[in-house]
Amino acid sequence: MAKYLDPKADLTFKKIFGERKHLVISLLNALLPLKDDERVKCLTPPVKLKAMNVMTLKQIAEATGLTPKQIIIRYSHFLSTMSGVKPIFRVVLAFCTACLLMVCCAPDSSSESETLREEANELYNSQQYQEALDTYEKALSSAQGKDRLTIRQDIIDCYQVIGNQTKARELLKTQLAEAHAAGNIQMEAEAMLTLGMQIYDTGDKQTGYDYMTQAVSLMEESDVTDAPYLLAYYHYVLMKRRALDEDYAQALIDSKEVEANLQKSGQPEKGEQMLVRTLATRACLYLETDSTAKADSTYSLWQQHQPMSVCSERDICPYLTHRGRYQEVVEIQRRYVEWVREKKGQWTASERTSKYEMAEAEAALGHGDEAFRLLKESYEK
């Protein structure tokens, strides 16, 4: 029954007006702000009334500037003054009008969840994580289908940011099971990658890698439009961790997969920063494998890509340090510290690391006092 009363489908509206020309004329006169001499008297050009299917509730709403709800309310008033219509037909029209009004007034659960998610996103972006978490939870309660998976992923992100890794892992396992049951490869792969990253960060690196590589395999089977871009990101995640674990050969393979998939994605602007950071990491990887010429060539490629963020600049610091360009390291790290302080408004672990690396560069330049000050500051904070 509901599908016949849904105003988005316009079926009931068409049934009422599609075959009754005089009702369409009366409705337009009731809704449009027309003077007496401007009132609609006929429909021009003449058409067979069954062709009036084009006159939908949505189109009249657009023509009059009224919402579907306002149209139905006004029409209910118009019904009470109609003439020339049999009483039984007027009752049927009134019933249909009431049903349409009920549907229009009923809350749309999908719209409600979307609205709440937008509010939660704003809270998250302004670093009000607990408030964002509460709002995401409300959105999840009214969400359906794929939206539930998307919003639960937002909730997982919140728990990770506030440091509740136990709850995040619990939800990730639920997410993984539901995405698999729903046949949603993209969400299953995303949950598997995130779970792998979390397990890796807790110290079980091999299990973490197993999950992350399974995520890559899953995404390779996916036919979603963004699959190449997502694969680029998955390989980027693997590349950074393998570089930390000194698995330089495999990290280099991942770096090339990042670049290849970004080219396939057809979204060069979207993937620009990922590519820049990948090139910076690759230059450092080549130095670790004693491929200085390749490192220098990759550094030249890195320089050609603009704009560069302070994060992508910082990624090149190991290369610059290895090549003895300490003053550039100091300048980059200083810009990064200023950016972190401005953006975060608080001391962070990455800022501490930058201060330490800046101190090392100052020491290499022979600036002992400045190096000591920076080193002391990094430990005191």
ABEGO torsion letter per residue (X at the ends): XAAAABAAAGAAAAAAAAABAAAAAAAAAAABBBBAAABBABBOBBBBAAAAAABBAAAAAAAAGBBAAAAAAAAAAAAAABBGBBAAAAAAAAAAAAAAAAAAABBBAAAAAAAAAAAAAAAAAAGBAAAAAAAAAAAAAABBEAAAAAAAAAAAAAAAAAGBAAAAAAAAAAAAAAAAAAGBAAAAAAAAAAAAAAAAAAGBAAAAAAAAAAAAAAAAABABAAAAAAAAAAAAAAAAAAAAAGBAAAAAAAAAAAAAAAAAAGBAAAAAAAAAAAAAAAAAAAAAAGBAAAAAAAAAAAAABOBBBAAAAAAAAAAAAAAGBAAAAAAAAAAAAAAAAAAAGBBBAAAAAAAAAAAAAAAAAGBAAAAAAAAAAAAAX
